[in-house]
């Protein structure tokens, strides 16, 4: 009887172990934007690829629209392991103490997407990811959301139009300095609260890529939009370092490849979504859209250029100078292939003397 009982207990133990071993590894992927944005769609695409290619070893649970955590909470949640994966905007790493990421917040630092991608995918991007290790974070990929546009309930056509306006920003010292350089009063506010903040007049305006502005219906509560391309909004897909390193090596390889493919997908749709969002905002008729002419863009750039110098020490002069060199190389390559356009039609970045 005793032997039978021991045998039964052993069988139960083996069965339980096998069942536990067969349970999929859960990856909670939290983000703060709508599912139909580039980031939201790419998160869902990564889920699909990861689950298919791991053959059930992994289950990715995607939580959009701040369902789990708001802007200020999600990074801490990742560090303590409450979630395993995030795709925060690059502006979130400055408040975390990794100030070099504020390179991406500098106004007019990237004159085009080619320069941007060379920065992200080259030595600069990898060095920045390396700085996250001390925070218990591993960087996997850079996702795109496009250049930012200014919106408000008053026209924003010249630098003087910004004076005294309360403009929502992410928590970033660079973005704070940017708005102050324009004469505005920066107001830090969680992304999930921006629509109501604009609606209730807590803030007068904000900056966003078109897809964010449209999917969050900000155009319903903003009368004016200036296409300025003054700044950039992108994301870093990151994971809890311990969780990532504890995964079997072959599974990490599978997930890395899924992330690479999701990144290609995300970058492809980002510009398409922004272009479509602009068409939809114009069609809605609630917001007057103004394209900033080159002559005025130069004035904006000169007003904002001191922000680069102000944060040179915090971000790292080497990072900023490297970005300038990449921009110059891209411009040089383009000039050698095409007949130069008149200067008044060329929108590139303006560098310090």
N, C-alpha and C positions, 0 to 999 in steps of 0.2 A: 504494500500500500504506500509506504514511504517512498519507494523507488518510483512508483507511478506518479506520485505527487511531484517529486523532483523533476521527472521527465516532462510533466505537464508545464511546470514552471519554466523549464529550459526552452520548451517549444514556444511558450508565450513570450519569453524574453527575446528570442530570435525573431519572432514575427513582429514584435513591437519595434525592434531595431531596424528590420527591413522596411517597415512602414515609414519610420522616421527618415531613413536614408533615402526613401523614394520621394519624400516631400520636397516640392520645389523650393529653391532659394527665393525669398521675396525681396524685390527691390522696390521700395517706395520712392517714386519720382514725383516730387512736388514742384509746382511752379505757380506764378501769380497772374498769368495772363489767360485769355480765353482759348478754348480748344481750337478755334478756327484761325488763330494767328500762325505765323511761320513757326514760332517756338512750340506752340500747342500741337500743331500737325506733325512736327518733327519728333516730338516726344512720343506721340502715338505710333509713329512709324518705327522708331527705335524699339518700342514695346513689341511690335509685330515681328521685327527681325530677330530680336533677342530671344523671344519665346520659340519661334520656329527653328532657329539655328541651334539653340541649346537642347532641342528635342525634349522640352518639358523640364529641364533642370532649373530653369529660371522663370519666375513669374514677375512681370513688371506691373506695378499698380501706379497709374498716373493720376495725380490729383491737381487739376488746373484751378485757375481763378481763386487762389488763396484759400482753398477749401481746408487745408491743414494749417498753414502758417502764412502770416503776412510778411512783407518785405523785411522788417526788422527782426523777425523771429526765426526765419527759415535757416539762416546760417548757423545759429546756435543749435538748432534741431539736428542739423547734419553732423555737427561736431560731436554731439553726445550720442549719435546713432539712432535718433528717433525717426529719421528718414535716411535713406542711403544715397540718394541722387538728387541734385538740384541743377537748375540752369539759370542762376542769378545774372542780372545785368552786370557788366564789368565795373560799374560804379560802386558795387557793393563791397569790393575788396579794399578800398581805401579805409572805410570805417573799421574794417577787420584788422587794420594795421599793416596791410601790404600796399603801401602808398604808390609803388611803381605802376600798379594797374591804372592809376589815374592818368596815365599817358593817353588812354582811350577817351578820356573826358575832355581833353584839351580842345578848345574851339579851333576849327579849321586846320587841324593837324594832318588830316587825310584828304588830299584833293580828289581822290578817286578810289574806286573799289580795288583796283589792282594794287595800289600802294597798301591799302588796308590789309588785303589778304597776304601780301608778302610779309608784313609785320606779324600778323597772327601765326602764319604757318612756318615762319623761319626761326632764326635764333632768338629773336626778341620774345616771341610767343612762348617758346620752350623755357627760356630763362624765367619768365614771369610765372609759369606753372611751377617751376622749381621752388619758387619762394613760398608756395602754398603748403609745402610739405611740413614745415614747422608748425603749421596750424592744424595738422591732422587731416589735411585735404589733398586729394590727388586730382589734377586737371586732366580731362579726357579730350575735350574738343572746344573750338570756338565756333559759336553760331552767330548768324548775322540777323540784324533787323533793320538795317538801313540808316540813312542819314536823317537827322532830326529837323523838324520844321517848327516854327514859332506860331502859337495861336493866342488870341486874346479877344476881348470884347471891344477893343479899339484897334484901329489899323496900326500895324507895325511895319512902317516903310522906311523909317530912318532911326538912327540911334536915339534921337531925342524923344521918340514916341514911347520909349521904355521907361522914362523917368517916373518914379513913384509907383509903378505897377507891382502888384504882388504876384510873383510867378512861382508856380510849383516846380520843385526840383527833387531829384533823388538825394539821398544823404551823401553828399560829395563836396569836399572843400573846393575842388576845382569848379564845379558847377555853381557853387555859391559865389565864387570870385567872378565867374563869367557873367552872372546876372548883375552883380554889383558894378562890373566894368561898363555895363550897358545903362546903368542908372536905375535898375529895378531892385525890388526887395525880394530876395529869394525866400521861399517857404518850403521846408522839408515836409513831405506828405506821402503816406503809403499809397502805392499805385491803386489799390482797391478803393481808396477814398477820394480819388481825384474827381470823378464825375460829380459826386455830391458837393465837393468843395467848389467846383466851378459853378454848379447850379445855384448854390446858396450864396455865392459871392465871397466865400472865405479866401479864395484866390481869384485873380483876374485872368490868368492865362497859364500856359505851360509850354513844354517842348516835347515832341514825340515824333517818331516815324509815322507815316500815314496809316499803316496797318493797325497800330495801337490806337491811334486817334479814332479811327472809324469803328473798330470792333468794340471799343469801350463807349461808343456813341458820344464822344466829346464834342463832335461837330454840332450836336443838337444844342449845346450850351456855350458855343464859341462862335462869335459873329465874324471873326476875321482870322485868316490863316495866311502866313507868309512862307513861301517855299524858299528857304534860306540855306539848307544843307550845311548849317553852321557847326553841327556836332554829330557825333555818332553814337548809336545805341547797339551794342552787341551783347552776347552772353557767353559765359564759360560753363560748359557742362562739367560738373565736378561730382566726386564721390567721397564718401568717408574713407579715409586712407586705410584704416585697420580692416574695415569690411572688404575693401578691394584687394588688399594684400593677402587676406585669409582665403580668398577664392582659389580653387584649383587653377593652375597655370593655363591649362588648355581651355578652361571656361573663360578666363580673362581674355585670352586671345580671340575667342569667339565673340565676346562682348565688344572688344576693341574694334573688330572688323564691322560689327553691326553699327557701332557708333560712327565709324568712318563713312559708311554708306548713308547713314541718317544725316550726317553733316553735309554731304554732297547734295542730298535731297533738300535739306533746309536752306542752303544758300541759293539753290535754284529757284525755290518758290518765294524767297524773301522779297526780291525785287518785283516779281510778278504780283505779289500780294499788295505791295506798296503802290504799284501803278494802278491796280484795280481799285484800291481804296480811294485814291485821289479822284478817279472817275466817279465813284459812288458819292463822294463828298460833294463834288461839283453838281451832280445830278440831284442831290437832296435839296439844294438851294437855300440851306440855312446858314451857310458860311461863304463869305466872299473870299475867293482865293487870289492871292497876289504873288507873282513870281519876282523875286528880288533881282533887279538888273545888275550886270557886272559892276557898273560904276558905283552902285550903292553897296554891293558886296565887298568891294575894296575898302570902303569906309568902315563897314562892320568888322572886317578882318583887322584893320589897323587899330580899332578900338579894343579888340579882344586880344591882340598879340601880346600885350604886357602880362597876360595870365600865364603864357608859356614861361616867361622869365621868372615870374613869381614862384612857380612850383618846380623850377629846375632842380633845386636841391632835394626836395621831397621825392620827386619822381625818379630823378637820376638824369644828369646831363647826358650821359652816354646813351640812354634810351631815346631821349628827345632828338639828339643829333643823328642817331641811327635812323630814326623815322624820317628826318629831313633828307638824309642821303638816299633813302629808298625812293622817296617822292621825286627827287631830282633825277635819279636813274630811270624811273618810269617815264618821266616827262622827256628825258633825252631820247629814250628808245622810241617814243611816239613821234617825236620831231624828226627822227631819221627816216621814219617810214612814210610820213605824210607831209604834204605841203603845209607849212605853218599857217594858222589862221591869224587874222588881225588880233592884236593884243586885247582889244575890247571884247572879243568873243571867247577868250580863254579864261575859264574860271578857277585855275589852280590855286594852291596855297601860297600865302605870302610869308616869307621867312624873315627873321630878324637880320639887320645889317651886320 
